[in-house]
């Protein structure tokens, strides 16, 4: 699925930076490296986000160390959708 139609807005570095800033403004701690984001909430790791813009996919690996992790990851999904509503988001 590497067609032009499947591409995500995250193909552009400025949009990947926007996502990091958006996550931080919403109370998450973020370590970004290229297409990967290590996300923490409070003092615990919450999830790993892997963008695959050429495939139009976002993978989110949720760590279950925080009691409300599912709700927090759903918030993150919503934030991602504000920047790229077309990408397929897979949470596992």
C-alpha positions as CSV (number, residue, x, y, z in Angstrom):
1,X,0.0,0.0,0.0
2,X,2.6,2.5,-0.9
3,X,0.3,4.5,-3.3
4,X,0.0,8.2,-3.0
5,X,-3.6,7.8,-1.6
6,X,-2.3,5.8,1.4
7,X,0.2,8.3,2.5
8,X,-0.2,10.0,5.8
9,X,0.4,13.7,6.6
10,X,3.1,12.3,9.0
11,X,5.4,11.9,6.0
12,X,6.4,15.5,6.6
13,X,8.8,16.2,9.6
14,X,6.8,19.3,10.7
15,X,3.7,17.2,11.2
16,X,5.6,14.6,13.3
17,X,6.9,17.5,15.4
18,X,3.3,18.9,15.7
19,X,2.3,15.5,17.1
20,X,5.0,15.6,19.7
21,X,4.0,19.2,20.7
22,X,0.3,18.2,20.9
23,X,1.0,15.3,23.1
24,X,3.2,17.4,25.4
25,X,0.5,20.2,25.6
26,X,-1.9,17.5,26.7
27,X,0.1,16.3,29.7
28,X,2.2,13.5,28.2
29,X,5.9,13.2,28.3
30,X,7.4,12.4,24.9
31,X,10.7,11.2,23.6
32,X,10.6,11.4,19.8
33,X,13.0,9.8,17.4
34,X,12.1,9.9,13.7
35,X,8.9,8.0,13.4
36,X,8.8,6.7,16.9
37,X,7.5,8.2,20.1
38,X,8.0,6.9,23.6
39,X,5.2,8.3,25.7
40,X,5.0,8.5,29.5
41,X,2.3,9.8,31.8
42,X,3.4,10.8,35.2
43,X,6.4,8.7,36.0
44,X,5.4,5.6,34.1
45,X,5.7,4.6,30.4
46,X,2.3,4.6,28.7
47,X,2.9,3.5,25.1
48,X,5.1,3.4,22.1
49,X,3.8,5.0,18.9
50,X,5.2,4.0,15.6
51,X,4.2,6.0,12.5
52,X,4.2,4.3,9.1
53,X,3.2,7.2,6.9
54,X,4.0,5.5,3.6
55,X,1.5,2.8,4.6
56,X,-1.0,5.2,6.2
57,X,-0.8,3.4,9.5
58,X,-0.1,4.3,13.1
59,X,0.8,1.5,15.5
60,X,0.4,2.1,19.3
61,X,1.9,-0.5,21.7
62,X,0.1,0.1,25.0
63,X,1.9,-0.8,28.2
64,X,-0.6,-1.7,30.9
65,X,1.4,-0.3,33.8
66,X,-1.0,2.5,34.5
67,X,-4.4,1.8,35.8
68,X,-6.1,4.1,33.3
69,X,-3.8,3.3,30.4
70,X,-6.7,2.4,28.0
71,X,-8.4,5.8,28.5
72,X,-5.2,7.7,28.1
73,X,-4.3,5.8,24.9
74,X,-7.8,6.6,23.6
75,X,-7.0,10.3,24.2
76,X,-3.8,9.9,22.2
77,X,-5.7,8.2,19.4
78,X,-8.0,11.3,19.3
79,X,-5.1,13.6,19.2
80,X,-3.5,11.7,16.3
81,X,-6.9,11.9,14.5
82,X,-6.8,15.7,14.7
83,X,-3.6,15.7,12.7
84,X,-4.4,12.8,10.4
85,X,-8.0,11.5,10.3
86,X,-7.2,9.1,7.4
87,X,-4.5,6.9,9.0
88,X,-5.4,3.5,10.2
89,X,-4.6,3.3,13.9
90,X,-3.9,-0.1,15.5
91,X,-3.6,-0.4,19.3
92,X,-2.2,-3.6,20.7
